[in-house]
Amino acid sequence: MVLEVTSPRAPCATFRGWMGITGWVKTFTDAAMPGAYLRVVAPGTVSAGDEIVVSHRPDHEVTVAAMFRSLTIDTD
C-alpha cells in the first residue's frame, strides 16, 4: 500500500461533541501536533506490526505541524 499525506487533520464539531471535553478543540489546537489525512496512491493490505517506510520526503521544511499552526494559531 502506498499513502500520500494531503493535509493536517483539524478538529471538527462532530469529533468535539464525541470527545465531550470542554475546551478540547483549544487544547488540540494549542498543542499543534495534528495527525494527517492520507490519500491512497496504491491500494494494499496493512496489518498491525507492519513496517512503515517513508519513500519520499520533500526537500522543504514544511511539516504537517507547521502547516496546521499556519492555518490555526500562527496565521502571520
N, C-alpha and C positions, 0 to 999 in steps of 0.2 A: 504494500500500500504506500502511496506517496501522497503527502499532505502539503499544503501551502498555507502559510499564515496570511490572512486577509485583513484583519483589523483587531484592535483591542476589544475585549469584552467589557461592556458597560452595564451597570445595574439598571434594571427596568422596574416599573411599578409592580408588575406581577411577581417578580422574584422578591422584591422588598416586602410585599404582603405575605408571601410564603415564609420568609425569614421571621417575621413578627417581632423584630427587634427595633425599638425606637432609636433613630439616629444611625441605622445600619448603612444607608447609602452614603452618608457623610464619612463614616468610618472607612468604608470601602474606598471612596474617592481619595481621602486624605492619605491612605496607605499607598496609593498609586502603584499597586502591584497586580494589575489585572491579568487574567488569562487571555487567551487569544481565540478568535474564531478561525476555523480552518476550512479550507476547500479541498475536496478530494480530487486529486490530479489523476491518480491511477488507483482504481479500487483493489481491495485485497482483504485479507483477514488479519486482525490484530488480536492477540491474546495476552492475558496477564503475564508479565515477566518477559515479554518480547523486548529485544533490544531496540532502542530508538537511535537512529543515525541522522545527524544533520548533514544533508548532502550539498546544501548551498547556503551561504550566509552572505548577504550583500556587503560590499566594502564601505558602506556609510555607517555612521554612528547612530542611526535612528532605530531605537528599540521599541517594542510594543509598549513598555512602561513610559518611555519618553513621549510617544505619540498620545497615550492616554492622558498624561499630565498636560500636554499642549491643548488637548480638546476639553479639559475639565478645569484644572486649578491654576495653570500657568499659561494663560492664553496669550500673553505678550510674547 
